[in-house]
Amino acid sequence: MASELLAINNARDIKTDAKAGKNTLAVRYGLSFARSQIALQPALAYGLGMYWLYAGALYAALCPLLSLPFAAYLVKLVWTTDPSPLYNKYLAMSGVLHLAFGILLALPLAYSGGRISMRLSIALQAADMPSIPSINVSTVATRLRSV
């Protein structure tokens, strides 16, 4: 979602960046590519969120979908509006979308406590994949203080 901000910024500045010699993706491949990128990035974020179903976190998979209508509205605005200062509003909207998506993902994960990481470690062990190491916050804090 964070790269959505950059993509909208690049689409907004496509003409001035081309004049200044900046080779952003929007300048290199054109406005249609930039708009496709802007549409694809949230789609990937929502699609990859379905991973949480595999991890046994139903709400972590479903809660971020509450922000999907806002994402679709933002993509529609970008597709139907030529790059202009109006894109500044779309940048702000993209920031709000990023925040909403993050909160809607973080809340169910925080509420679940360690149950998800336990299920995920068991699933990874069953698939012969290396498990995610647990991090002891007090150990990290102690090491950071000693640096």
Stockholm file with secondary structure:
# STOCKHOLM 1.0

chainA/1-147         MASELLAINNARDIKTDAKAGKNTLAVRYGLSFARSQIALQPALAYGLGMYWLYAGALYAALCPLLSLPFAAYLVKLVWTTDPSPLYNKYLAMSGVLHLAFGILLALPLAYSGGRISMRLSIALQAADMPSIPSINVSTVATRLRSV
#=GR chainA/1-147 SS CHHHHHHHHHHHTHHHHHHHTCCCHHHHHCHHHHHHHHHHHHHHHHHHTTHHHHTTCHHHHHGGGGGHHHHHHHHHHHHHSCSSTTHHHHHHHHHHHHHHHHHHHHHHHHHTTTHHHHHHHHHHHHTTCCCCCCCCHHHHHHHHHHC
#=GC SS_cons         CHHHHHHHHHHHTHHHHHHHTCCCHHHHHCHHHHHHHHHHHHHHHHHHTTHHHHTTCHHHHHGGGGGHHHHHHHHHHHHHSCSSTTHHHHHHHHHHHHHHHHHHHHHHHHHTTTHHHHHHHHHHHHTTCCCCCCCCHHHHHHHHHHC
//
